[in-house]
């Protein structure tokens, strides 16, 4: 809100200030890791290699950061990637995909795909076993992670990704009236309204479309009926629906639907992937947070995966909130849930 005020006053553009804040404070040198900035198929990456020699090839972790696709960076997640590398004794590759709206959608997904394929093909040159590579991401980084795994699940010309980690991912743009959207509509860091605002910014769309999208006016009845089997409050466990009120029917607006066709593409709404794609996904860890508008998307994806016989490890952080992971490593500014989330991630990774 402060960023919006400064933008309105003409002092600084909102996105510029948000990027400056989310870049964080540079981390101190790390005696346990070699850290290098490289390019994988033209995509900037930072690689974290444990200095301690290993008797065998290590596992690899591709980390894809959050930030709605429009802010945050490799530097923002420096402490997180270092911690994963040290605690899991893994080689971590942090992907510095270029941000929207300057780099138009779907450049971000394509860059994450390119960097992942490059690492899968060259893993052994970094001392990594190509059969032990995990892709991990938070928020829209979880979206990109899910996209990468859906895209590469059917490929036979490269090593298989062995697991994916999705931390409070964004997975659908059809229904913004699920129980978690209602419960956490005004929660800090990512409100219901800001969620749609950021999605429209990411896709370089007119943000005045926000209100009809929040109401569901962008979804024609045919699409609503087709995907209710996968995106529906009835699929959310009752324990997460206390106080939930089904929304009233809304008027479909064809002009809004035409403006936001990208919202129905599988690279934005991962929950729309067909079963033939979902059944080919690797072992999955999903982390959801109680105080998060996106909580129910993780729950719905968990059900989709389980229905398709994909092995799922699920952690629900009762005191967690969206963006909690981003505070990890900042001392008194970190939250207990920040450490809880990162430890769930590391413990899952160590199983592979």
C-alpha positions in Angstrom: 0.0 0.0 0.0 2.9 2.4 0.7 4.3 1.5 -2.7 0.9 2.4 -4.3 0.9 5.7 -2.4 4.4 6.6 -3.6 3.4 5.6 -7.1 0.3 7.8 -7.0 2.4 10.8 -5.7 4.8 10.3 -8.6 7.7 9.7 -6.4 8.6 6.1 -7.5 6.9 3.5 -9.7 5.2 0.8 -7.5 6.9 -2.1 -9.3 10.3 -0.6 -9.0 10.0 -0.1 -5.3 8.6 -3.6 -4.7 11.5 -5.1 -6.6 14.0 -3.0 -4.6 12.4 -4.2 -1.3 12.1 -7.9 -2.3 15.7 -8.0 -3.5 16.7 -8.1 0.2 20.0 -7.5 1.9 23.1 -9.2 0.4 24.2 -12.3 2.4 27.6 -12.7 3.9 30.3 -15.0 2.4 29.7 -18.7 3.0 32.7 -20.9 3.8 30.8 -24.2 3.2 29.8 -23.5 -0.4 31.2 -22.6 -3.8 28.8 -20.1 -5.4 29.0 -19.3 -9.1 26.9 -17.2 -11.5 26.4 -19.0 -14.8 24.0 -19.1 -17.7 22.1 -22.3 -18.6 20.9 -22.1 -22.2 21.0 -18.3 -21.9 19.1 -18.2 -18.6 20.9 -16.6 -15.6 21.4 -19.1 -12.8 23.4 -19.2 -9.5 24.8 -22.5 -8.5 25.6 -23.6 -4.9 28.1 -26.4 -4.6 29.1 -27.9 -1.2 32.9 -27.5 -0.7 33.1 -30.8 1.2 34.1 -33.6 -1.2 31.5 -36.3 -1.8 32.2 -40.0 -2.2 29.5 -40.2 -4.8 27.4 -38.0 -7.0 25.2 -35.6 -5.1 21.5 -34.9 -5.7 20.6 -31.7 -7.5 17.9 -29.2 -6.6 16.5 -26.6 -9.1 15.0 -23.8 -7.2 12.5 -21.4 -8.9 11.7 -18.3 -6.9 8.4 -16.7 -6.2 7.4 -13.0 -6.7 4.3 -13.2 -8.9 6.6 -13.4 -12.0 7.1 -9.6 -11.7 9.5 -9.1 -8.8 12.1 -11.0 -6.6 15.3 -12.4 -7.8 18.1 -14.9 -7.2 19.4 -12.5 -4.5 16.0 -12.5 -2.8 16.4 -16.2 -2.2 20.1 -16.4 -1.5 19.7 -17.5 2.2 17.1 -20.1 1.3 19.2 -21.7 -1.5 22.3 -21.7 0.7 20.4 -23.4 3.5 19.0 -26.1 1.2 22.5 -26.7 -0.2 24.1 -27.0 3.2 21.5 -28.9 5.1 20.6 -31.4 2.3 24.2 -31.7 1.0 22.9 -30.9 -2.5 24.0 -28.9 -5.5 21.4 -26.2 -5.8 20.7 -24.2 -9.0 18.7 -21.0 -8.5 17.0 -19.9 -11.7 17.0 -16.1 -12.4 14.2 -16.0 -15.0 13.6 -12.6 -16.5 10.6 -10.7 -15.1 7.3 -9.6 -16.6 5.9 -7.4 -17.8 9.2 -6.3 -19.6 9.7 -9.9 -20.6 6.3 -11.0 -21.8 4.5 -14.2 -20.6 5.2 -17.1 -21.2 9.0 -16.2 -21.2 9.3 -17.0 -17.5 7.9 -20.6 -17.9 10.0 -21.2 -21.0 13.2 -20.0 -19.3 12.6 -22.2 -16.3 12.0 -25.1 -18.7 15.2 -24.3 -20.6 17.3 -24.0 -17.5 15.9 -27.3 -16.1 16.6 -29.2 -19.3 20.1 -27.9 -19.5 20.8 -29.0 -15.9 19.3 -32.5 -16.5 21.6 -32.9 -19.5 24.8 -31.5 -17.9 24.2 -32.6 -14.3 27.2 -35.0 -14.1 29.6 -32.1 -14.9 28.6 -30.5 -11.6 29.0 -33.8 -9.7 25.2 -34.4 -9.7 23.4 -37.7 -10.3 20.9 -36.9 -13.1 18.5 -39.5 -11.7 18.4 -37.5 -8.4 17.2 -34.0 -9.5 14.3 -32.3 -7.7 12.6 -29.1 -8.8 11.3 -26.8 -6.1 9.5 -23.4 -6.0 7.3 -21.2 -3.9 4.3 -19.1 -4.9 4.6 -18.5 -8.7 7.9 -20.4 -8.5 5.7 -23.4 -7.5 3.5 -22.6 -10.6 6.6 -22.7 -12.8 7.8 -25.9 -11.0 4.5 -27.6 -11.7 4.7 -26.4 -15.3 8.2 -27.8 -15.8 7.2 -31.2 -14.4 4.0 -31.3 -16.4 5.9 -30.4 -19.6 8.8 -32.8 -19.1 6.8 -35.7 -17.6 6.4 -37.4 -21.0 9.9 -36.7 -22.4 12.1 -39.8 -22.9 15.2 -38.0 -24.3 16.3 -36.6 -21.0 16.6 -37.9 -17.4 13.3 -37.9 -15.4 12.8 -35.4 -12.6 12.6 -37.5 -9.5 10.5 -35.2 -7.3 8.9 -31.7 -7.2 8.3 -29.4 -4.2 5.4 -26.9 -4.4 5.3 -24.3 -1.6 1.9 -22.5 -1.5 1.7 -22.5 -5.3 -0.7 -20.5 -7.5 -2.5 -23.2 -9.6 -5.7 -21.8 -11.1 -7.4 -18.6 -12.2 -11.0 -19.7 -12.7 -12.4 -19.5 -9.2 -11.4 -16.8 -6.7 -14.2 -17.6 -4.3 -12.9 -20.8 -2.7 -13.0 -21.1 1.1 -9.4 -19.9 1.5 -10.1 -16.9 -0.7 -13.0 -15.9 1.5 -11.2 -16.6 4.8 -8.0 -14.8 3.9 -9.4 -12.1 1.6 -7.7 -9.3 3.5 -4.7 -11.1 4.9 -1.3 -9.3 4.8 1.2 -9.8 1.9 -1.2 -11.5 -0.5 -4.9 -10.5 -0.3 -7.5 -11.9 -2.6 -7.7 -8.6 -4.5 -3.9 -8.3 -4.8 -3.7 -11.9 -6.1 -5.8 -11.0 -9.2 -4.0 -7.6 -9.5 -0.6 -9.4 -9.7 -1.8 -12.0 -12.1 -3.1 -9.3 -14.5 0.3 -7.4 -14.1 2.2 -10.6 -14.9 0.1 -11.1 -18.0 0.4 -7.4 -18.9 -3.4 -7.0 -18.9 -5.6 -4.1 -17.9 -6.0 -4.1 -14.1 -9.5 -2.7 -14.4 -10.5 -6.3 -15.2 -9.9 -7.3 -11.6 -13.4 -6.9 -10.3 -15.2 -9.0 -12.9 -12.5 -11.7 -12.6 -12.9 -11.7 -8.8 -16.6 -12.2 -9.3 -16.0 -15.0 -11.8 -17.5 -13.2 -14.8 -14.7 -14.2 -17.0 -15.7 -17.9 -16.9 -18.3 -19.2 -19.4 -20.8 -21.8 -18.2 -19.3 -24.5 -20.5 -15.8 -24.1 -18.9 -17.2 -23.8 -15.4 -19.1 -27.1 -15.9 -16.1 -28.8 -17.5 -13.7 -28.1 -14.7 -15.9 -28.3 -11.7 -14.7 -31.8 -11.2 -11.3 -30.4 -10.4 -11.9 -26.8 -9.1 -14.8 -26.9 -6.6 -15.3 -26.0 -2.9 -17.0 -29.4 -2.5 -13.6 -31.0 -2.9 -12.1 -29.1 0.0 -12.1 -31.0 3.3 -14.8 -29.8 5.8 -12.2 -28.8 8.4 -11.1 -26.0 6.0 -14.6 -24.7 5.2 -15.7 -23.3 8.5 -17.7 -20.1 7.8 -17.6 -20.6 4.0 -20.5 -19.2 2.0 -21.0 -20.4 -1.6 -21.0 -17.3 -3.9 -24.1 -16.2 -5.6 -24.3 -16.8 -9.4 -22.6 -14.1 -11.5 -23.2 -12.7 -14.9 -20.8 -14.0 -17.6 -19.1 -11.1 -19.5 -17.9 -12.3 -22.9 -15.7 -9.3 -23.4 -13.8 -10.0 -20.2 -13.4 -13.6 -21.2 -11.9 -12.6 -24.5 -9.4 -10.3 -22.8 -8.0 -12.9 -20.5 -7.7 -16.1 -22.5 -4.3 -16.8 -20.9 -6.0 -17.5 -17.6 -7.3 -20.8 -19.1 -4.0 -22.0 -20.4 -2.3 -24.9 -18.5 0.8 -22.8 -17.9 -1.3 -20.4 -15.7 -4.0 -22.8 -14.4 -2.1 -26.0 -13.8 -5.2 -27.6 -12.3 -6.7 -27.8 -15.8 -4.1 -30.3 -17.0 -5.6 -33.6 -18.2 -5.2 -36.8 -16.2 -2.9 -38.2 -18.9 -0.4 -35.4 -17.9 -1.0 -35.5 -14.2 -0.5 -39.3 -13.9 3.1 -38.8 -15.3 4.2 -36.4 -12.5 7.0 -37.3 -10.1 6.7 -37.7 -6.3 5.4 -34.4 -4.9 5.7 -32.4 -1.7 3.0 -29.8 -1.2 3.2 -27.2 1.5 0.1 -25.2 2.3 -0.4 -22.4 4.9 -3.6 -21.7 6.8 -3.4 -17.9 6.4 -3.0 -17.9 2.6 -5.5 -17.2 -0.1 -3.9 -19.9 -2.2 -4.2 -22.6 0.4 -7.1 -24.4 -1.3 -5.2 -24.6 -4.7 -2.6 -26.7 -3.0 -5.4 -28.9 -1.5 -7.1 -29.4 -4.9 -3.8 -30.3 -6.6 -3.0 -32.7 -3.8 -6.3 -34.5 -4.5 -5.7 -34.5 -8.3 -2.3 -36.1 -7.8 -3.5 -38.7 -5.4 -6.5 -39.5 -7.7 -3.9 -40.2 -10.4 -1.7 -42.4 -8.1 1.1 -39.9 -7.7 2.8 -40.1 -4.3 2.2 -36.9 -2.3 3.8 -35.7 0.9 1.6 -32.9 2.3 2.6 -30.4 5.1 0.1 -27.9 6.4 1.5 -25.0 8.4 -1.2 -23.8 10.8 0.5 -20.5 11.6 1.9 -20.0 8.1 1.0 -17.3 5.6 1.8 -16.5 2.0 5.4 -15.2 1.6 6.5 -16.7 5.0 9.4 -18.5 3.3 10.8 -15.3 1.9 11.6 -14.0 5.5 13.8 -17.0 6.3 17.3 -16.2 7.4 16.6 -12.6 8.4 17.0 -13.1 12.2 14.5 -11.2 14.2 12.5 -10.5 11.0 12.0 -14.2 10.3 8.9 -16.0 11.5 8.6 -19.4 13.1 6.6 -20.6 10.1 9.5 -19.5 7.8 11.8 -22.1 9.5 9.0 -24.7 9.6 8.5 -24.4 5.8 12.2 -24.6 4.9 12.7 -27.6 7.2 9.8 -29.5 5.6 11.4 -28.8 2.2 14.8 -29.9 3.3 13.6 -33.1 5.0 11.6 -34.1 1.9 14.6 -33.4 -0.4 16.9 -35.6 1.8 14.7 -38.6 1.1 16.0 -38.6 -2.5 
